[in-house]
Amino acid sequence: QVQVVESGGGSVQAGGSLRLSCTASGLSITDYAMAWFRQAPGKEREGVSCIWSGGGLNTNYGDSVKGRFTISRDNAKNTLYLQMNSLKPEDTAMYYCATRSYSYCSVNWFQGYGYNHWGQGTQVTVSS
């Protein structure tokens, strides 16, 4: 049984930083792209970032987080990360990790299609 578990969320003041982790079990993430999404109350789910199976510079970011968030992965640890800096109150949301069915992030990666495993989410709250 595949499980995807996020951790690292919490409460922070604006301008602060958090690092989210996402660990998969029952599945080797090596061959799959992975992504972070978020959803705030009353808002639609938003694609935050996506990283190809090989990692490195093969990444995509939503416009609202470019330059502030960094996605990375450690395939040996079967773990995905999201380093979030310069946090803003509008970053407040539940953050979800998802594994793609493919090794790459498609041009429409942010729409949430083509992902086969999702975590339960970790809450991030940024106060002003």
C-alpha positions in Angstrom: 0.0 0.0 0.0 1.4 3.4 -1.0 1.4 6.1 1.5 2.5 9.7 1.0 3.0 11.7 4.2 3.8 15.4 4.5 5.4 17.1 7.5 7.0 20.3 8.5 4.0 22.6 8.5 3.4 25.1 11.3 2.8 28.7 12.2 5.3 31.4 11.3 5.3 35.2 11.0 5.5 36.9 7.7 9.0 36.9 6.3 9.8 33.7 8.0 10.7 30.3 6.6 9.5 26.7 6.7 10.7 23.5 5.2 8.1 20.9 4.2 9.0 17.2 3.7 7.1 14.5 2.0 8.0 10.9 2.4 6.6 8.0 0.3 6.3 4.4 1.4 5.3 1.4 -0.6 6.7 3.2 -3.7 10.1 4.2 -5.0 9.8 7.8 -6.1 13.0 7.5 -8.3 11.2 7.2 -11.6 8.4 9.7 -10.9 8.0 13.5 -11.0 6.5 14.9 -7.8 4.7 18.1 -6.9 3.4 20.3 -4.2 0.0 21.8 -4.2 -1.9 24.0 -1.7 -5.4 24.9 -0.9 -6.6 27.7 1.2 -10.2 27.8 2.7 -12.7 28.9 0.1 -10.1 28.8 -2.7 -9.3 26.4 -5.5 -6.3 24.1 -5.3 -3.1 25.7 -6.6 -0.1 24.1 -8.0 3.0 25.3 -6.1 5.9 23.4 -7.7 6.8 20.3 -9.6 10.1 18.5 -10.0 11.1 15.9 -12.6 12.3 12.5 -11.5 15.9 13.4 -12.1 15.6 16.5 -9.9 18.2 19.2 -10.3 17.1 22.2 -12.3 14.2 20.4 -13.9 11.6 22.2 -11.8 8.5 24.3 -12.3 6.9 26.9 -10.0 3.7 28.7 -9.7 4.0 32.4 -10.4 3.0 33.3 -6.8 6.0 31.4 -5.3 8.8 31.9 -7.8 11.9 33.2 -6.2 10.7 32.4 -2.7 10.2 28.6 -2.7 12.6 25.9 -3.7 11.6 22.3 -4.5 14.1 19.5 -4.2 14.2 15.7 -3.8 16.4 13.0 -2.3 15.6 9.8 -4.1 17.8 7.8 -1.8 15.5 8.9 1.1 12.4 8.7 -1.0 11.6 12.2 0.1 10.5 15.4 -1.5 11.1 18.9 0.1 9.8 22.4 -0.2 11.9 25.2 1.2 9.7 28.2 1.7 11.3 31.6 2.4 9.9 35.1 2.7 6.6 33.7 3.6 3.5 35.9 3.2 0.1 35.7 4.9 -1.3 34.7 1.5 0.8 31.5 1.6 -1.4 30.3 4.4 -3.0 27.0 3.2 -3.0 23.2 3.5 0.0 21.9 1.5 -0.2 18.6 -0.3 2.4 16.4 -1.9 1.6 14.3 -4.9 3.4 11.8 -7.1 2.9 11.9 -10.8 2.3 9.0 -13.0 5.2 10.2 -15.2 8.8 11.1 -14.9 8.3 14.7 -16.1 6.2 17.7 -15.2 3.9 18.5 -18.1 3.2 22.0 -19.2 -0.1 21.8 -17.3 1.4 20.2 -14.2 -0.3 22.8 -12.0 -3.8 21.6 -12.9 -3.6 18.5 -10.8 -4.1 15.9 -13.4 -1.8 12.9 -13.9 -1.1 12.4 -10.2 -1.8 9.0 -8.7 -0.9 9.4 -5.0 -1.7 12.3 -2.7 -0.9 13.0 0.9 -3.2 14.2 3.6 -1.6 17.6 3.8 0.3 19.7 6.3 -1.0 23.1 7.4 1.0 26.3 7.0 -0.2 29.4 8.7 1.6 32.8 8.1 0.6 35.7 10.3 1.2 39.3 9.5 
